[in-house]
Amino acid sequence: MTADGSYHHGNLRAALLERAEAVLTASGAEGLSLRGLARDLGVSHAAPSRHFRDRQALLDALAVSGFTALNARLRSAAADGADETAGAAGAAGPVGARLAELGRAYVDFAVGHTALLDLMFTVKHAEDSSAELRELGHESLLIVARLMEEGQRTGAVRPGDPVQLAQVAFSTVHGLATLAVAALLDDTPLSEATELALEVLLAGLRPGR
């Protein structure tokens, strides 16, 4: 926004998505409306329609934005750990350290953007979901699967379908995040639970001796 409260051309869409996630987090998807967002941002009721034809288009765009942000975090996490030897989760070698970083990144995103993540999966699995959204959602899985394949080539990850291994990895960290959001970890700090879950997961991914 500019000093007088107006928007430069092209900034309103980003502002609408940012405000939409805030409303989503506070009130759920049922609390979202284009008119409400326009009111919150102090623009005309017609202004949001220049970027989103209707409420569903807004929800779709939120999901696309969410998967884009998640995938960026996962790619960054996979790259950031590339030169590490062994992470706090007891990883054996660089691939293990990078898988651990991926797990931490997912838990952080899932706990920090719970309502958005729920919307992302809901919209992705809708019958009329867009090809773009399905591809973005699948890319999240493929980022992990590619690292599983790398680990298999170097002997750090057990044999098996890399996509299935990635699905198991996702189920572990997603389940942990779900328990954390529901306050079901009791007195165990999330960071401690995350490291333990990753240690157990990575131990199971190593080739048998």
N, C-alpha and C positions, 0 to 999 in steps of 0.2 A: 504494500500500500504506500501511497505517497503521503506527504505531510498533511494534505488537506483531506485525507480519507478516501481518495479516489484510487482506482486501479489502473495501472498501465495495461495496455492491450496484451493479452496472453497471461497475465498474472491471476486473473479471476478464477480460472479453472483450477489452478493449484490451490488457491485460497479456499475454494469450495470443497475440494477433496480433503484439505486439512481440517476444515471445520466439520465436515461430514464425519470424519473418523472420531472427532471429539464428541459429537452428538451420539454416534453409534456406541461409543464406550459408555456414555452416561445414561442413555435412554434406550438403547437397542435399535434395531433396524426400523421398528415401528415408529420411532420418534423422528425419523428422517423425512423431510419433504423439501422440495426445491424452494417453495415459498418461505419456509422456516429458515433455510440457509440464507436466502436473500435478505430476510429481516435481520438475521444475526450479523451479516456482513455490511449492512447498511446500503444495499444496492436495490435497484428496482426489481419488482417481482418477475419481470420478464428477462432480466439479465442472465440467470442461470440457464435458461432455455437456449441460449446461444452456444452453450457447451454440452448440455445434456438434454436430449429430447424429452425425457420423462424420468420419473423416479427410478425405474429399473435400469435405465442407462447410467444413472449415477451409481447405483449399486454395482453394476458391472465394472465401471471405471474404478471404483474403490477396490474391487477384488483384483483387477489388473495391476493397479498401483501397489497393492499389498504383495502380490506374488513377485513383482519386479523388485521391490525392496528386499523381500526375503531371499530371492535368488542372488542378489548382489551381495548380501551378507554371507551367504553360503560360499559363493565363489571367493570372496575375500578371505574367509576363514580357511578354506582349503589351501589358498596360496600363502597365507601368513605363516602357517605352520610348516611350510615346505623345507625349511632349513633346520628345523628343530630335531633333536635326537629322541628324547623321551619326555612326554608331557606328564602332568601331575596325575593323569589317570593310569599311569603305568604302561604306556604305549611302547611297543617294541619297534623303534625306528621311525623315520619321517612319516610314512603313511599312517601309522597309528596315531602320531601326534596331530596330523591334519584331520583325521577322522574325529579325534577328540575335540578339536577346535570347531568342527562342523556341528558336533553335538551341543557344545556350549552355545554356539550362535543360534541354533534352533530354539533351545530352551529359553534363551534371553528374548528372542522375538516372540515366542508363543506366550510367555508370561507378560511381556510388556505390551502386547497387542492382541489380547485374548478375543475381544469382540470382533476385531478385524479378521483374525485368523478363522473364526467360526464362519464369518460371512464369506471369506475366500473359498472355503471348502463347500459351503452351501451353494454358492453361485456356480462354482466349477462343475458340480455334479448335477446341476439342473439340466433338464432335457434340451433346453434351448440355449445352453451355454455356447459362447463363441469359440471358434477355433483358436483364436489368440489366447484366450483364457485357459483352454485345455492344454495348449502347448506350454504355457508358462507354468502351469501346475505340474505337468510331467517333467519339465526341466528341473524342478526342485529335486525330484527323485533321481534324475539322470546325473546331476552334479555329484551325488553320493555314489551312484553306481559306477561312474567313471573312476572314482578314487578306489572303489573296491576292485575294479579291474586292474588298476595300477598295482595295488597291493598283491593281487594274485600273481602278476608277472614277476614281482620281486620276492615272492615267497612269504610275504607278511600277512596275507589273508588266505583263509581256507578256500578250497575249491567250491564251486557252486555258481548258480545263476547270480550275477552281480546285482540285477534288479531286485531279486528276492532278498538278497542280503541287505540291500539298501532299504527295502520295506521293513525288514526286522529292525534295522537300526532306527528308522523313523518311528516305529511303534514304541520303541524303548524311550526315546527322548520325548515324544509327544505324550505318552502316558505319564511320564514324570511331571511334565509341565501341567497336565490336567490335574494331577493330584495337588500340585503346588497352588494352582489357582483356586481349587476347592478347599484349601487349608486342611488337607488330609495328610500332611507330612508330620503332624504333631510337633514335637520339639526339634526335629531334624532340620537344620538350616538348608535352604535350597542348594547353596553352593556345595555343601558336603554331600547331599543326596545326589547331585549331578555328577560329582567326581566318582562316587561309588558306583553309580549306574554305568558310567563310561568305562570304569575299570572292569566291571563284570562283562559288559558288552564286548569290549576289545579282547578280553581273554577268550571269549567264545568265538571270536572271529579269527583268532590265530590258528594256523594249521595244527592238526593233532601231532603229537610226538609219538 
